[in-house]
Amino acid sequence: MTQKQVIAMLREHRGCVGRCGHIDAEILRLQRAIRAARAQYELDLAAPPMSRLDGMPRSGFSGSPTERAAMAMADERRFEESEAREIIRRLEVEIARLQAEREELALWIQYVDSWLAGLPDQERWVIERHLVDGEIWHEIGLQYRDRFCDDISRDRLKRMQQRALDRIWAMVS
């Protein structure tokens, strides 16, 4: 991992955390859709078939909705060929894709969180304000004075950031 990659990871950290949260919500939505599709399929199985009013007797038909549902669910081929199964397959593929993306983002987030945890408070604060949040030096200086009760120059803030980056680089190498 290069120093430029480390800085890029720090700059993208907030976006990665937000994307991870979005992916979690999207996976939950898709899982609900799968449960709804399965429930609808089961309801469709339990519904009585359309009656033909031609007066002819029917054989091999169970009048019990529970028996009909059990017989239909036992026939796995019927489910595999159903429209519900195709919908569920597509949703499962999308969930797998999102889970893979989330795993990559979680690794990225773990790196950055570990680096930040390994820094002294003031250095971590400067890195978070400037690289992670993208604030300008002037604003960081004003916030630093309010937070740490110490006036600080832009150059000193930059040196503090460089010291923090050097520490992070030492963790990486």
N, C-alpha and C positions, 0 to 999 in steps of 0.2 A: 504494500500500500504506500502510495507517495504522499508527500505533504499536501499537494494540490487536492488529492482525493480526500484527505482528512478534512481540509477546509471546506470542500464541496459537501461532504457529509454533514458537517456542522451547520452549514447554510441551509441544507434541505431538511434538517431535523424536524422542525415544526410541521412541515408539509407531510413528512412520513408518518408522524404521530397522527395527524388528522386523517390521512388516507387509511391507516390501520383501523381507526375507529369507524370510518365509513365502510370498509370491507366487513368488519364484524357485523354492522347493522345490515348490510346487504346479504350476508350469509344467513342471518336470522330470517330475513324476509323470504329468501329462497327456500329455506327449510319449512317455513309456514306454508308456502305454496305447494311444496311436495306433500305435506300432511293434508292440505285441502284437496289436492288431486286424488290422493289415495282414498280419502273419505268420500269424495264424489263417486269414485269408481265403485266403492262398496255400496253406496246408496243405489247406484244404477243396477248393480247385481241383485239387490234385494227387491227392486221394484217388480211388480208382476208384469209378465209379458202382455203385449197387446192382444186382446181377444179378437178372434175372427168370428163373426156372427153368421156363419154359414150352416149352423146346426149340426155339424159333424162332430162326433166324439173325439177327444184327444187322448192319447196314451203316453205314458212315460213322463208325465208332467206332475211335479209335486205342487200341491196347493199351498204348502207352508213356505212363507218367505224365508224363514231361517234355513230350511232344507235347501231351497234354491240357492241361497247365498253360499252355503257350505259346499254344495256341489260345484258351483261356478268357481269358487276360490280354489277348490282342489284342482281344477283344470288350469295349471300354470300357463299353458300355451295361450289360453284365452286372454289372460292378463298381458302376456308378453306381446301379443298382437294388438292390444288395445291402444287407443289414442292416448289414454291416460299414461300408459307405460312410456310412450314416446315423449310426452311432456315431462315426465319424471326423469327420464334419461337426460334430456337437454338441461334440466335444472341441476342435476347431479354433476354434469360436465362443467357447468358454470361455477358451481360451488367448489369443485376441485381446482379450477383455474384461480379462483379468488383465494383459496387456501394456500396455494403455492406462492402467489404474490404476497400474501400476508406473512408467510414464513420468511421471505426475503426481507421485507420491511422490518419485521421483528428483530432480525439479526442486525440490521443497520441501526435500529433504535438502541439495541443492547450495546453495541459498540459505543455510540455517542454518549449514552447515559453512563457507561462505565468510565469513559474518559472524563466527563464532567465531574463525576463523583470523586475522582482521584485528584482534583485540583483544590487548592485553598479557596476559601469562600470568595475573597475579593477577585481573584483571577477567574474563577468560575462565573461570577456575576458579570464581569467585563465580557467574557466570551459569549455568554448567553445574550447580553444586550446587543453586542455589535455583530457577531457572526450569525447567531441563531435568529434573533429578532430583527436584525438589519437596521438598527437605530444608528443615527449619525453621532459623531464624536461629541459635538456640542451638547446634545441632549443627554448623552451618557455622562458627561462631566457634571451637569446639573443634578441628575439623578444620583450620581455617586456622592456628591456633597450632601444631599438630603439623607441618603441611606447610611453613609459611613461617617458623617460629620467631619469631612475633611475636603478642603479644596484640592483639586487635582488638575493638572494641565493635560492638554490633549496628547502631548508627547509622552507624558508619564503613563497615560492610559494605553497608548500604543505599545510602550515598553512592557507594561503589565500583560497585555494581550500576547506579545511575542514570547514572554516568559511562559505563559500558559500553553501556547502552541508548542514550545520546546518541550514542556513536560508531557504533553499529549504525544508528541513525536517519540519521546523516550518510552512511553507506554506501548506504542505501536511497534517500535523496532525491537 
